[in-house]
Amino acid sequence: MDDLTQCLYEFLLDRRMGSLWENAEYKACLSAVVSLEEQLKSHLSEDQQDQLDRLMDNIQEQGCIEREHQFQAALALIQELNALVRA
C-alpha cells in the first residue's frame, strides 16, 4: 500500500470499525474462539502451546494481509465506478 492508502486504511480501522467491538455476533464469536483456545492449550505441552501461538499469529497475519488486499480492491473498484459515472 502507498502512504495515502495506508493512512486511509488506518483511519477506517480507528474511526469506522469501532462498532464491530460492540456487535453481539462478533463478541460471541470472539468468546468462542478464546474458550476453544484455552481448552486446547490445557491439553498441550508448553512446546505445543508455543507452536499453537505461532500458528495463530501466522493465521492472524494472513487475515490482515487479506483484509488489506480487499480494501485496496474496493478502492480500485470505487475509482473505476467513479470514472464510469463521469464518462
PDB file with SEQRES, HELIX, SHEET and CRYST1 records, atoms N, CA, C and O in Angstrom:
SEQRES   1 A   87  MET ASP ASP LEU THR GLN CYS LEU TYR GLU PHE LEU LEU          
SEQRES   2 A   87  ASP ARG ARG MET GLY SER LEU TRP GLU ASN ALA GLU TYR          
SEQRES   3 A   87  LYS ALA CYS LEU SER ALA VAL VAL SER LEU GLU GLU GLN          
SEQRES   4 A   87  LEU LYS SER HIS LEU SER GLU ASP GLN GLN ASP GLN LEU          
SEQRES   5 A   87  ASP ARG LEU MET ASP ASN ILE GLN GLU GLN GLY CYS ILE          
SEQRES   6 A   87  GLU ARG GLU HIS GLN PHE GLN ALA ALA LEU ALA LEU ILE          
SEQRES   7 A   87  GLN GLU LEU ASN ALA LEU VAL ARG ALA                          
HELIX    1 AA1 ASP A    3  PHE A   11  1                                   9    
HELIX    2 AA2 LEU A   12  ARG A   16  3                                   5    
HELIX    3 AA3 GLY A   18  GLU A   22  5                                   5    
HELIX    4 AA4 ALA A   24  SER A   42  1                                  19    
HELIX    5 AA5 GLU A   46  ARG A   86  1                                  41    
CRYST1    1.000    1.000    1.000  90.00  90.00  90.00 P 1           1          
ATOM      1  N   MET A   1       0.849  -1.177   0.000  1.00  0.00           N  
ATOM      2  CA  MET A   1       0.000   0.000   0.000  1.00  0.00           C  
ATOM      3  C   MET A   1       0.894   1.239   0.000  1.00  0.00           C  
ATOM      4  O   MET A   1       1.935   1.272   0.656  1.00  0.00           O  
ATOM      5  N   ASP A   2       0.469   2.249  -0.744  1.00  0.00           N  
ATOM      6  CA  ASP A   2       1.204   3.505  -0.667  1.00  0.00           C  
ATOM      7  C   ASP A   2       0.800   4.242   0.617  1.00  0.00           C  
ATOM      8  O   ASP A   2      -0.127   3.825   1.311  1.00  0.00           O  
ATOM      9  N   ASP A   3       1.495   5.330   0.924  1.00  0.00           N  
ATOM     10  CA  ASP A   3       1.282   6.022   2.200  1.00  0.00           C  
ATOM     11  C   ASP A   3      -0.152   6.532   2.369  1.00  0.00           C  
ATOM     12  O   ASP A   3      -0.735   6.417   3.447  1.00  0.00           O  
ATOM     13  N   LEU A   4      -0.710   7.091   1.306  1.00  0.00           N  
ATOM     14  CA  LEU A   4      -2.067   7.627   1.396  1.00  0.00           C  
ATOM     15  C   LEU A   4      -3.087   6.510   1.636  1.00  0.00           C  
ATOM     16  O   LEU A   4      -3.988   6.652   2.463  1.00  0.00           O  
ATOM     17  N   THR A   5      -2.940   5.417   0.918  1.00  0.00           N  
ATOM     18  CA  THR A   5      -3.848   4.289   1.098  1.00  0.00           C  
ATOM     19  C   THR A   5      -3.715   3.707   2.500  1.00  0.00           C  
ATOM     20  O   THR A   5      -4.713   3.360   3.132  1.00  0.00           O  
ATOM     21  N   GLN A   6      -2.480   3.603   2.981  1.00  0.00           N  
ATOM     22  CA  GLN A   6      -2.236   3.093   4.334  1.00  0.00           C  
ATOM     23  C   GLN A   6      -2.883   4.005   5.370  1.00  0.00           C  
ATOM     24  O   GLN A   6      -3.488   3.530   6.331  1.00  0.00           O  
ATOM     25  N   CYS A   7      -2.756   5.304   5.175  1.00  0.00           N  
ATOM     26  CA  CYS A   7      -3.356   6.279   6.093  1.00  0.00           C  
ATOM     27  C   CYS A   7      -4.881   6.141   6.089  1.00  0.00           C  
ATOM     28  O   CYS A   7      -5.509   6.161   7.147  1.00  0.00           O  
ATOM     29  N   LEU A   8      -5.464   6.003   4.921  1.00  0.00           N  
ATOM     30  CA  LEU A   8      -6.917   5.846   4.802  1.00  0.00           C  
ATOM     31  C   LEU A   8      -7.368   4.546   5.465  1.00  0.00           C  
ATOM     32  O   LEU A   8      -8.392   4.518   6.148  1.00  0.00           O  
ATOM     33  N   TYR A   9      -6.607   3.474   5.265  1.00  0.00           N  
ATOM     34  CA  TYR A   9      -6.935   2.179   5.864  1.00  0.00           C  
ATOM     35  C   TYR A   9      -6.878   2.268   7.389  1.00  0.00           C  
ATOM     36  O   TYR A   9      -7.766   1.759   8.073  1.00  0.00           O  
ATOM     37  N   GLU A  10      -5.858   2.900   7.913  1.00  0.00           N  
ATOM     38  CA  GLU A  10      -5.738   3.055   9.365  1.00  0.00           C  
ATOM     39  C   GLU A  10      -6.857   3.923   9.919  1.00  0.00           C  
ATOM     40  O   GLU A  10      -7.371   3.649  11.004  1.00  0.00           O  
ATOM     41  N   PHE A  11      -7.243   4.976   9.183  1.00  0.00           N  
ATOM     42  CA  PHE A  11      -8.371   5.814   9.596  1.00  0.00           C  
ATOM     43  C   PHE A  11      -9.638   4.974   9.680  1.00  0.00           C  
ATOM     44  O   PHE A  11     -10.398   5.071  10.644  1.00  0.00           O  
ATOM     45  N   LEU A  12      -9.856   4.150   8.662  1.00  0.00           N  
ATOM     46  CA  LEU A  12     -11.026   3.280   8.650  1.00  0.00           C  
ATOM     47  C   LEU A  12     -11.031   2.374   9.872  1.00  0.00           C  
ATOM     48  O   LEU A  12     -12.056   2.234  10.539  1.00  0.00           O  
ATOM     49  N   LEU A  13      -9.896   1.761  10.166  1.00  0.00           N  
ATOM     50  CA  LEU A  13      -9.825   0.860  11.313  1.00  0.00           C  
ATOM     51  C   LEU A  13     -10.059   1.605  12.625  1.00  0.00           C  
ATOM     52  O   LEU A  13     -10.788   1.129  13.494  1.00  0.00           O  
ATOM     53  N   ASP A  14      -9.437   2.769  12.761  1.00  0.00           N  
ATOM     54  CA  ASP A  14      -9.525   3.525  14.016  1.00  0.00           C  
ATOM     55  C   ASP A  14     -10.895   4.157  14.228  1.00  0.00           C  
ATOM     56  O   ASP A  14     -11.429   4.124  15.336  1.00  0.00           O  
ATOM     57  N   ARG A  15     -11.464   4.731  13.177  1.00  0.00           N  
ATOM     58  CA  ARG A  15     -12.649   5.561  13.344  1.00  0.00           C  
ATOM     59  C   ARG A  15     -13.955   4.906  12.928  1.00  0.00           C  
ATOM     60  O   ARG A  15     -15.017   5.293  13.415  1.00  0.00           O  
ATOM     61  N   ARG A  16     -13.902   3.932  12.047  1.00  0.00           N  
ATOM     62  CA  ARG A  16     -15.146   3.398  11.489  1.00  0.00           C  
ATOM     63  C   ARG A  16     -15.438   1.959  11.900  1.00  0.00           C  
ATOM     64  O   ARG A  16     -16.542   1.464  11.673  1.00  0.00           O  
ATOM     65  N   MET A  17     -14.468   1.290  12.499  1.00  0.00           N  
ATOM     66  CA  MET A  17     -14.669  -0.108  12.852  1.00  0.00           C  
ATOM     67  C   MET A  17     -14.989  -0.298  14.333  1.00  0.00           C  
ATOM     68  O   MET A  17     -15.131  -1.431  14.794  1.00  0.00           O  
ATOM     69  N   GLY A  18     -15.101   0.781  15.068  1.00  0.00           N  
ATOM     70  CA  GLY A  18     -15.389   0.696  16.495  1.00  0.00           C  
ATOM     71  C   GLY A  18     -16.681  -0.038  16.805  1.00  0.00           C  
ATOM     72  O   GLY A  18     -16.791  -0.698  17.839  1.00  0.00           O  
ATOM     73  N   SER A  19     -17.653   0.071  15.923  1.00  0.00           N  
ATOM     74  CA  SER A  19     -18.932  -0.595  16.164  1.00  0.00           C  
ATOM     75  C   SER A  19     -18.795  -2.114  16.133  1.00  0.00           C  
ATOM     76  O   SER A  19     -19.631  -2.829  16.687  1.00  0.00           O  
ATOM     77  N   LEU A  20     -17.748  -2.601  15.490  1.00  0.00           N  
ATOM     78  CA  LEU A  20     -17.521  -4.043  15.448  1.00  0.00           C  
ATOM     79  C   LEU A  20     -17.343  -4.609  16.847  1.00  0.00           C  
ATOM     80  O   LEU A  20     -17.850  -5.687  17.155  1.00  0.00           O  
ATOM     81  N   TRP A  21     -16.624  -3.883  17.691  1.00  0.00           N  
ATOM     82  CA  TRP A  21     -16.337  -4.367  19.043  1.00  0.00           C  
ATOM     83  C   TRP A  21     -17.607  -4.445  19.891  1.00  0.00           C  
ATOM     84  O   TRP A  21     -17.628  -5.142  20.906  1.00  0.00           O  
ATOM     85  N   GLU A  22     -18.660  -3.743  19.488  1.00  0.00           N  
ATOM     86  CA  GLU A  22     -19.928  -3.767  20.215  1.00  0.00           C  
ATOM     87  C   GLU A  22     -20.941  -4.730  19.604  1.00  0.00           C  
ATOM     88  O   GLU A  22     -22.009  -4.949  20.176  1.00  0.00           O  
ATOM     89  N   ASN A  23     -20.621  -5.301  18.461  1.00  0.00           N  
ATOM     90  CA  ASN A  23     -21.524  -6.197  17.754  1.00  0.00           C  
ATOM     91  C   ASN A  23     -21.667  -7.507  18.532  1.00  0.00           C  
ATOM     92  O   ASN A  23     -20.667  -8.148  18.858  1.00  0.00           O  
ATOM     93  N   ALA A  24     -22.898  -7.902  18.828  1.00  0.00           N  
ATOM     94  CA  ALA A  24     -23.158  -9.095  19.637  1.00  0.00           C  
ATOM     95  C   ALA A  24     -22.641 -10.362  18.959  1.00  0.00           C  
ATOM     96  O   ALA A  24     -22.084 -11.237  19.621  1.00  0.00           O  
ATOM     97  N   GLU A  25     -22.822 -10.462  17.662  1.00  0.00           N  
ATOM     98  CA  GLU A  25     -22.346 -11.651  16.933  1.00  0.00           C  
ATOM     99  C   GLU A  25     -20.816 -11.745  17.000  1.00  0.00           C  
ATOM    100  O   GLU A  25     -20.262 -12.827  17.195  1.00  0.00           O  
ATOM    101  N   TYR A  26     -20.145 -10.605  16.836  1.00  0.00           N  
ATOM    102  CA  TYR A  26     -18.683 -10.582  16.922  1.00  0.00           C  
ATOM    103  C   TYR A  26     -18.218 -10.977  18.321  1.00  0.00           C  
ATOM    104  O   TYR A  26     -17.293 -11.774  18.473  1.00  0.00           O  
ATOM    105  N   LYS A  27     -18.863 -10.415  19.336  1.00  0.00           N  
ATOM    106  CA  LYS A  27     -18.497 -10.739  20.719  1.00  0.00           C  
ATOM    107  C   LYS A  27     -18.656 -12.228  21.004  1.00  0.00           C  
ATOM    108  O   LYS A  27     -17.798 -12.830  21.649  1.00  0.00           O  
ATOM    109  N   ALA A  28     -19.744 -12.824  20.529  1.00  0.00           N  
ATOM    110  CA  ALA A  28     -19.980 -14.253  20.744  1.00  0.00           C  
ATOM    111  C   ALA A  28     -18.928 -15.092  20.036  1.00  0.00           C  
ATOM    112  O   ALA A  28     -18.434 -16.074  20.590  1.00  0.00           O  
ATOM    113  N   CYS A  29     -18.591 -14.713  18.831  1.00  0.00           N  
ATOM    114  CA  CYS A  29     -17.577 -15.437  18.067  1.00  0.00           C  
ATOM    115  C   CYS A  29     -16.216 -15.339  18.757  1.00  0.00           C  
ATOM    116  O   CYS A  29     -15.512 -16.339  18.895  1.00  0.00           O  
ATOM    117  N   LEU A  30     -15.854 -14.147  19.182  1.00  0.00           N  
ATOM    118  CA  LEU A  30     -14.579 -13.941  19.876  1.00  0.00           C  
ATOM    119  C   LEU A  30     -14.524 -14.743  21.167  1.00  0.00           C  
ATOM    120  O   LEU A  30     -13.499 -15.348  21.480  1.00  0.00           O  
ATOM    121  N   SER A  31     -15.601 -14.751  21.904  1.00  0.00           N  
ATOM    122  CA  SER A  31     -15.666 -15.507  23.146  1.00  0.00           C  
ATOM    123  C   SER A  31     -15.489 -17.007  22.886  1.00  0.00           C  
ATOM    124  O   SER A  31     -14.790 -17.692  23.633  1.00  0.00           O  
ATOM    125  N   ALA A  32     -16.119 -17.506  21.833  1.00  0.00           N  
ATOM    126  CA  ALA A  32     -15.989 -18.922  21.480  1.00  0.00           C  
ATOM    127  C   ALA A  32     -14.557 -19.262  21.091  1.00  0.00           C  
ATOM    128  O   ALA A  32     -14.042 -20.316  21.466  1.00  0.00           O  
ATOM    129  N   VAL A  33     -13.920 -18.384  20.348  1.00  0.00           N  
ATOM    130  CA  VAL A  33     -12.529 -18.614  19.940  1.00  0.00           C  
ATOM    131  C   VAL A  33     -11.617 -18.665  21.158  1.00  0.00           C  
ATOM    132  O   VAL A  33     -10.782 -19.562  21.273  1.00  0.00           O  
ATOM    133  N   VAL A  34     -11.770 -17.713  22.059  1.00  0.00           N  
ATOM    134  CA  VAL A  34     -10.938 -17.671  23.267  1.00  0.00           C  
ATOM    135  C   VAL A  34     -11.159 -18.919  24.112  1.00  0.00           C  
ATOM    136  O   VAL A  34     -10.205 -19.503  24.625  1.00  0.00           O  
ATOM    137  N   SER A  35     -12.404 -19.321  24.255  1.00  0.00           N  
ATOM    138  CA  SER A  35     -12.726 -20.505  25.042  1.00  0.00           C  
ATOM    139  C   SER A  35     -12.109 -21.766  24.436  1.00  0.00           C  
ATOM    140  O   SER A  35     -11.518 -22.582  25.144  1.00  0.00           O  
ATOM    141  N   LEU A  36     -12.251 -21.914  23.124  1.00  0.00           N  
ATOM    142  CA  LEU A  36     -11.680 -23.081  22.457  1.00  0.00           C  
ATOM    143  C   LEU A  36     -10.153 -23.094  22.545  1.00  0.00           C  
ATOM    144  O   LEU A  36      -9.543 -24.148  22.725  1.00  0.00           O  
ATOM    145  N   GLU A  37      -9.557 -21.935  22.420  1.00  0.00           N  
ATOM    146  CA  GLU A  37      -8.096 -21.840  22.531  1.00  0.00           C  
ATOM    147  C   GLU A  37      -7.641 -22.263  23.928  1.00  0.00           C  
ATOM    148  O   GLU A  37      -6.675 -23.013  24.071  1.00  0.00           O  
ATOM    149  N   GLU A  38      -8.328 -21.789  24.938  1.00  0.00           N  
ATOM    150  CA  GLU A  38      -7.971 -22.156  26.312  1.00  0.00           C  
ATOM    151  C   GLU A  38      -8.149 -23.646  26.552  1.00  0.00           C  
ATOM    152  O   GLU A  38      -7.310 -24.275  27.197  1.00  0.00           O  
ATOM    153  N   GLN A  39      -9.234 -24.216  26.039  1.00  0.00           N  
ATOM    154  CA  GLN A  39      -9.467 -25.651  26.170  1.00  0.00           C  
ATOM    155  C   GLN A  39      -8.353 -26.447  25.505  1.00  0.00           C  
ATOM    156  O   GLN A  39      -7.817 -27.390  26.087  1.00  0.00           O  
ATOM    157  N   LEU A  40      -8.013 -26.063  24.293  1.00  0.00           N  
ATOM    158  CA  LEU A  40      -6.978 -26.764  23.554  1.00  0.00           C  
ATOM    159  C   LEU A  40      -5.625 -26.666  24.266  1.00  0.00           C  
ATOM    160  O   LEU A  40      -4.913 -27.661  24.403  1.00  0.00           O  
ATOM    161  N   LYS A  41      -5.281 -25.459  24.714  1.00  0.00           N  
ATOM    162  CA  LYS A  41      -3.990 -25.258  25.379  1.00  0.00           C  
ATOM    163  C   LYS A  41      -3.886 -26.057  26.674  1.00  0.00           C  
ATOM    164  O   LYS A  41      -2.789 -26.446  27.074  1.00  0.00           O  
ATOM    165  N   SER A  42      -5.000 -26.301  27.322  1.00  0.00           N  
ATOM    166  CA  SER A  42      -4.955 -27.045  28.584  1.00  0.00           C  
ATOM    167  C   SER A  42      -4.520 -28.497  28.377  1.00  0.00           C  
ATOM    168  O   SER A  42      -4.111 -29.168  29.324  1.00  0.00           O  
ATOM    169  N   HIS A  43      -4.611 -28.978  27.129  1.00  0.00           N  
ATOM    170  CA  HIS A  43      -4.234 -30.358  26.814  1.00  0.00           C  
ATOM    171  C   HIS A  43      -2.881 -30.448  26.108  1.00  0.00           C  
ATOM    172  O   HIS A  43      -2.461 -31.536  25.715  1.00  0.00           O  
ATOM    173  N   LEU A  44      -2.197 -29.315  25.945  1.00  0.00           N  
ATOM    174  CA  LEU A  44      -0.940 -29.293  25.198  1.00  0.00           C  
ATOM    175  C   LEU A  44       0.250 -29.072  26.119  1.00  0.00           C  
ATOM    176  O   LEU A  44       0.136 -28.474  27.188  1.00  0.00           O  
ATOM    177  N   SER A  45       1.383 -29.567  25.675  1.00  0.00           N  
ATOM    178  CA  SER A  45       2.627 -29.289  26.387  1.00  0.00           C  
ATOM    179  C   SER A  45       3.019 -27.834  26.122  1.00  0.00           C  
ATOM    180  O   SER A  45       2.429 -27.170  25.270  1.00  0.00           O  
ATOM    181  N   GLU A  46       3.998 -27.357  26.843  1.00  0.00           N  
ATOM    182  CA  GLU A  46       4.447 -25.969  26.663  1.00  0.00           C  
ATOM    183  C   GLU A  46       4.958 -25.742  25.242  1.00  0.00           C  
ATOM    184  O   GLU A  46       4.680 -24.706  24.638  1.00  0.00           O  
ATOM    185  N   ASP A  47       5.695 -26.700  24.714  1.00  0.00           N  
ATOM    186  CA  ASP A  47       6.199 -26.578  23.344  1.00  0.00           C  
ATOM    187  C   ASP A  47       5.044 -26.551  22.343  1.00  0.00           C  
ATOM    188  O   ASP A  47       5.059 -25.766  21.396  1.00  0.00           O  
ATOM    189  N   GLN A  48       4.058 -27.397  22.551  1.00  0.00           N  
ATOM    190  CA  GLN A  48       2.896 -27.421  21.668  1.00  0.00           C  
ATOM    191  C   GLN A  48       2.092 -26.128  21.773  1.00  0.00           C  
ATOM    192  O   GLN A  48       1.548 -25.648  20.778  1.00  0.00           O  
ATOM    193  N   GLN A  49       2.020 -25.569  22.973  1.00  0.00           N  
ATOM    194  CA  GLN A  49       1.339 -24.283  23.154  1.00  0.00           C  
ATOM    195  C   GLN A  49       2.060 -23.188  22.382  1.00  0.00           C  
ATOM    196  O   GLN A  49       1.420 -22.337  21.765  1.00  0.00           O  
ATOM    197  N   ASP A  50       3.392 -23.206  22.413  1.00  0.00           N  
ATOM    198  CA  ASP A  50       4.171 -22.228  21.649  1.00  0.00           C  
ATOM    199  C   ASP A  50       3.921 -22.383  20.153  1.00  0.00           C  
ATOM    200  O   ASP A  50       3.788 -21.394  19.432  1.00  0.00           O  
ATOM    201  N   GLN A  51       3.858 -23.626  19.694  1.00  0.00           N  
ATOM    202  CA  GLN A  51       3.576 -23.878  18.281  1.00  0.00           C  
ATOM    203  C   GLN A  51       2.186 -23.373  17.909  1.00  0.00           C  
ATOM    204  O   GLN A  51       1.998 -22.784  16.844  1.00  0.00           O  
ATOM    205  N   LEU A  52       1.223 -23.603  18.782  1.00  0.00           N  
ATOM    206  CA  LEU A  52      -0.139 -23.117  18.548  1.00  0.00           C  
ATOM    207  C   LEU A  52      -0.154 -21.589  18.487  1.00  0.00           C  
ATOM    208  O   LEU A  52      -0.810 -21.006  17.624  1.00  0.00           O  
ATOM    209  N   ASP A  53       0.564 -20.950  19.396  1.00  0.00           N  
ATOM    210  CA  ASP A  53       0.635 -19.479  19.389  1.00  0.00           C  
ATOM    211  C   ASP A  53       1.221 -18.969  18.073  1.00  0.00           C  
ATOM    212  O   ASP A  53       0.715 -18.006  17.497  1.00  0.00           O  
ATOM    213  N   ARG A  54       2.283 -19.611  17.600  1.00  0.00           N  
ATOM    214  CA  ARG A  54       2.891 -19.200  16.322  1.00  0.00           C  
ATOM    215  C   ARG A  54       1.919 -19.410  15.172  1.00  0.00           C  
ATOM    216  O   ARG A  54       1.803 -18.564  14.285  1.00  0.00           O  
ATOM    217  N   LEU A  55       1.218 -20.547  15.189  1.00  0.00           N  
ATOM    218  CA  LEU A  55       0.234 -20.817  14.146  1.00  0.00           C  
ATOM    219  C   LEU A  55      -0.854 -19.744  14.140  1.00  0.00           C  
ATOM    220  O   LEU A  55      -1.210 -19.220  13.084  1.00  0.00           O  
ATOM    221  N   MET A  56      -1.372 -19.426  15.301  1.00  0.00           N  
ATOM    222  CA  MET A  56      -2.439 -18.428  15.382  1.00  0.00           C  
ATOM    223  C   MET A  56      -1.938 -17.045  14.969  1.00  0.00           C  
ATOM    224  O   MET A  56      -2.671 -16.285  14.337  1.00  0.00           O  
ATOM    225  N   ASP A  57      -0.703 -16.717  15.319  1.00  0.00           N  
ATOM    226  CA  ASP A  57      -0.121 -15.445  14.872  1.00  0.00           C  
ATOM    227  C   ASP A  57      -0.026 -15.396  13.357  1.00  0.00           C  
ATOM    228  O   ASP A  57      -0.341 -14.375  12.746  1.00  0.00           O  
ATOM    229  N   ASN A  58       0.408 -16.496  12.747  1.00  0.00           N  
ATOM    230  CA  ASN A  58       0.519 -16.539  11.288  1.00  0.00           C  
ATOM    231  C   ASN A  58      -0.848 -16.455  10.622  1.00  0.00           C  
ATOM    232  O   ASN A  58      -0.997 -15.797   9.592  1.00  0.00           O  
ATOM    233  N   ILE A  59      -1.838 -17.109  11.197  1.00  0.00           N  
ATOM    234  CA  ILE A  59      -3.196 -17.031  10.652  1.00  0.00           C  
ATOM    235  C   ILE A  59      -3.730 -15.608  10.753  1.00  0.00           C  
ATOM    236  O   ILE A  59      -4.376 -15.111   9.831  1.00  0.00           O  
ATOM    237  N   GLN A  60      -3.455 -14.961  11.874  1.00  0.00           N  
ATOM    238  CA  GLN A  60      -3.903 -13.582  12.047  1.00  0.00           C  
ATOM    239  C   GLN A  60      -3.202 -12.655  11.046  1.00  0.00           C  
ATOM    240  O   GLN A  60      -3.833 -11.763  10.480  1.00  0.00           O  
ATOM    241  N   GLU A  61      -1.917 -12.864  10.834  1.00  0.00           N  
ATOM    242  CA  GLU A  61      -1.184 -12.053   9.863  1.00  0.00           C  
ATOM    243  C   GLU A  61      -1.737 -12.273   8.456  1.00  0.00           C  
ATOM    244  O   GLU A  61      -1.881 -11.323   7.686  1.00  0.00           O  
ATOM    245  N   GLN A  62      -2.045 -13.525   8.126  1.00  0.00           N  
ATOM    246  CA  GLN A  62      -2.639 -13.832   6.825  1.00  0.00           C  
ATOM    247  C   GLN A  62      -3.965 -13.087   6.666  1.00  0.00           C  
ATOM    248  O   GLN A  62      -4.236 -12.515   5.609  1.00  0.00           O  
ATOM    249  N   GLY A  63      -4.780 -13.094   7.702  1.00  0.00           N  
ATOM    250  CA  GLY A  63      -6.056 -12.391   7.650  1.00  0.00           C  
ATOM    251  C   GLY A  63      -5.874 -10.894   7.441  1.00  0.00           C  
ATOM    252  O   GLY A  63      -6.622 -10.272   6.688  1.00  0.00           O  
ATOM    253  N   CYS A  64      -4.886 -10.322   8.104  1.00  0.00           N  
ATOM    254  CA  CYS A  64      -4.612  -8.890   7.934  1.00  0.00           C  
ATOM    255  C   CYS A  64      -4.218  -8.571   6.497  1.00  0.00           C  
ATOM    256  O   CYS A  64      -4.679  -7.584   5.923  1.00  0.00           O  
ATOM    257  N   ILE A  65      -3.367  -9.408   5.922  1.00  0.00           N  
ATOM    258  CA  ILE A  65      -2.952  -9.205   4.535  1.00  0.00           C  
ATOM    259  C   ILE A  65      -4.149  -9.308   3.606  1.00  0.00           C  
ATOM    260  O   ILE A  65      -4.286  -8.511   2.678  1.00  0.00           O  
ATOM    261  N   GLU A  66      -5.018 -10.284   3.849  1.00  0.00           N  
ATOM    262  CA  GLU A  66      -6.217 -10.443   3.017  1.00  0.00           C  
ATOM    263  C   GLU A  66      -7.137  -9.235   3.139  1.00  0.00           C  
ATOM    264  O   GLU A  66      -7.670  -8.768   2.132  1.00  0.00           O  
ATOM    265  N   ARG A  67      -7.335  -8.717   4.358  1.00  0.00           N  
ATOM    266  CA  ARG A  67      -8.209  -7.548   4.541  1.00  0.00           C  
ATOM    267  C   ARG A  67      -7.617  -6.308   3.873  1.00  0.00           C  
ATOM    268  O   ARG A  67      -8.353  -5.509   3.294  1.00  0.00           O  
ATOM    269  N   GLU A  68      -6.302  -6.141   3.946  1.00  0.00           N  
ATOM    270  CA  GLU A  68      -5.668  -5.008   3.269  1.00  0.00           C  
ATOM    271  C   GLU A  68      -5.862  -5.117   1.759  1.00  0.00           C  
ATOM    272  O   GLU A  68      -6.131  -4.123   1.084  1.00  0.00           O  
ATOM    273  N   HIS A  69      -5.723  -6.329   1.240  1.00  0.00           N  
ATOM    274  CA  HIS A  69      -5.911  -6.539  -0.198  1.00  0.00           C  
ATOM    275  C   HIS A  69      -7.360  -6.252  -0.597  1.00  0.00           C  
ATOM    276  O   HIS A  69      -7.606  -5.638  -1.636  1.00  0.00           O  
ATOM    277  N   GLN A  70      -8.308  -6.688   0.213  1.00  0.00           N  
ATOM    278  CA  GLN A  70      -9.719  -6.412  -0.069  1.00  0.00           C  
ATOM    279  C   GLN A  70      -9.986  -4.907  -0.047  1.00  0.00           C  
ATOM    280  O   GLN A  70     -10.740  -4.397  -0.876  1.00  0.00           O  
ATOM    281  N   PHE A  71      -9.377  -4.206   0.888  1.00  0.00           N  
ATOM    282  CA  PHE A  71      -9.537  -2.762   0.971  1.00  0.00           C  
ATOM    283  C   PHE A  71      -9.005  -2.098  -0.297  1.00  0.00           C  
ATOM    284  O   PHE A  71      -9.653  -1.217  -0.862  1.00  0.00           O  
ATOM    285  N   GLN A  72      -7.827  -2.523  -0.739  1.00  0.00           N  
ATOM    286  CA  GLN A  72      -7.258  -1.964  -1.965  1.00  0.00           C  
ATOM    287  C   GLN A  72      -8.135  -2.277  -3.176  1.00  0.00           C  
ATOM    288  O   GLN A  72      -8.310  -1.431  -4.053  1.00  0.00           O  
ATOM    289  N   ALA A  73      -8.682  -3.480  -3.226  1.00  0.00           N  
ATOM    290  CA  ALA A  73      -9.567  -3.851  -4.332  1.00  0.00           C  
ATOM    291  C   ALA A  73     -10.838  -3.000  -4.318  1.00  0.00           C  
ATOM    292  O   ALA A  73     -11.329  -2.596  -5.372  1.00  0.00           O  
ATOM    293  N   ALA A  74     -11.367  -2.731  -3.129  1.00  0.00           N  
ATOM    294  CA  ALA A  74     -12.560  -1.886  -3.017  1.00  0.00           C  
ATOM    295  C   ALA A  74     -12.259  -0.466  -3.486  1.00  0.00           C  
ATOM    296  O   ALA A  74     -13.070   0.150  -4.177  1.00  0.00           O  
ATOM    297  N   LEU A  75     -11.101   0.048  -3.111  1.00  0.00           N  
ATOM    298  CA  LEU A  75     -10.720   1.387  -3.578  1.00  0.00           C  
ATOM    299  C   LEU A  75     -10.596   1.429  -5.097  1.00  0.00           C  
ATOM    300  O   LEU A  75     -11.048   2.381  -5.732  1.00  0.00           O  
ATOM    301  N   ALA A  76      -9.987   0.403  -5.680  1.00  0.00           N  
ATOM    302  CA  ALA A  76      -9.838   0.346  -7.135  1.00  0.00           C  
ATOM    303  C   ALA A  76     -11.214   0.291  -7.807  1.00  0.00           C  
ATOM    304  O   ALA A  76     -11.430   0.935  -8.834  1.00  0.00           O  
ATOM    305  N   LEU A  77     -12.133  -0.471  -7.234  1.00  0.00           N  
ATOM    306  CA  LEU A  77     -13.484  -0.547  -7.779  1.00  0.00           C  
ATOM    307  C   LEU A  77     -14.188   0.803  -7.701  1.00  0.00           C  
ATOM    308  O   LEU A  77     -14.878   1.201  -8.639  1.00  0.00           O  
ATOM    309  N   ILE A  78     -14.016   1.499  -6.597  1.00  0.00           N  
ATOM    310  CA  ILE A  78     -14.607   2.836  -6.452  1.00  0.00           C  
ATOM    311  C   ILE A  78     -14.068   3.774  -7.520  1.00  0.00           C  
ATOM    312  O   ILE A  78     -14.818   4.554  -8.108  1.00  0.00           O  
ATOM    313  N   GLN A  79     -12.771   3.695  -7.768  1.00  0.00           N  
ATOM    314  CA  GLN A  79     -12.167   4.547  -8.804  1.00  0.00           C  
ATOM    315  C   GLN A  79     -12.740   4.217 -10.180  1.00  0.00           C  
ATOM    316  O   GLN A  79     -13.027   5.122 -10.964  1.00  0.00           O  
ATOM    317  N   GLU A  80     -12.909   2.932 -10.477  1.00  0.00           N  
ATOM    318  CA  GLU A  80     -13.475   2.524 -11.767  1.00  0.00           C  
ATOM    319  C   GLU A  80     -14.922   3.010 -11.898  1.00  0.00           C  
ATOM    320  O   GLU A  80     -15.316   3.526 -12.944  1.00  0.00           O  
ATOM    321  N   LEU A  81     -15.703   2.842 -10.836  1.00  0.00           N  
ATOM    322  CA  LEU A  81     -17.097   3.286 -10.880  1.00  0.00           C  
ATOM    323  C   LEU A  81     -17.190   4.801 -11.023  1.00  0.00           C  
ATOM    324  O   LEU A  81     -18.038   5.319 -11.751  1.00  0.00           O  
ATOM    325  N   ASN A  82     -16.317   5.492 -10.328  1.00  0.00           N  
ATOM    326  CA  ASN A  82     -16.282   6.962 -10.433  1.00  0.00           C  
ATOM    327  C   ASN A  82     -15.964   7.384 -11.857  1.00  0.00           C  
ATOM    328  O   ASN A  82     -16.569   8.319 -12.381  1.00  0.00           O  
ATOM    329  N   ALA A  83     -15.020   6.703 -12.483  1.00  0.00           N  
ATOM    330  CA  ALA A  83     -14.675   7.030 -13.875  1.00  0.00           C  
ATOM    331  C   ALA A  83     -15.857   6.766 -14.814  1.00  0.00           C  
ATOM    332  O   ALA A  83     -16.082   7.529 -15.753  1.00  0.00           O  
ATOM    333  N   LEU A  84     -16.600   5.708 -14.569  1.00  0.00           N  
ATOM    334  CA  LEU A  84     -17.775   5.411 -15.396  1.00  0.00           C  
ATOM    335  C   LEU A  84     -18.863   6.464 -15.242  1.00  0.00           C  
ATOM    336  O   LEU A  84     -19.503   6.854 -16.218  1.00  0.00           O  
ATOM    337  N   VAL A  85     -19.067   6.915 -14.022  1.00  0.00           N  
ATOM    338  CA  VAL A  85     -20.083   7.922 -13.758  1.00  0.00           C  
ATOM    339  C   VAL A  85     -19.726   9.230 -14.418  1.00  0.00           C  
ATOM    340  O   VAL A  85     -20.602   9.928 -14.928  1.00  0.00           O  
ATOM    341  N   ARG A  86     -18.453   9.574 -14.416  1.00  0.00           N  
ATOM    342  CA  ARG A  86     -18.017  10.841 -15.011  1.00  0.00           C  
ATOM    343  C   ARG A  86     -17.977  10.796 -16.532  1.00  0.00           C  
ATOM    344  O   ARG A  86     -17.961  11.842 -17.181  1.00  0.00           O  
ATOM    345  N   ALA A  87     -17.961   9.609 -17.101  1.00  0.00           N  
ATOM    346  CA  ALA A  87     -17.839   9.476 -18.565  1.00  0.00           C  
ATOM    347  C   ALA A  87     -19.118   9.766 -19.286  1.00  0.00           C  
ATOM    348  O   ALA A  87     -19.164   9.694 -20.514  1.00  0.00           O  
TER     349      ALA A  87                                                      
END                                                                             
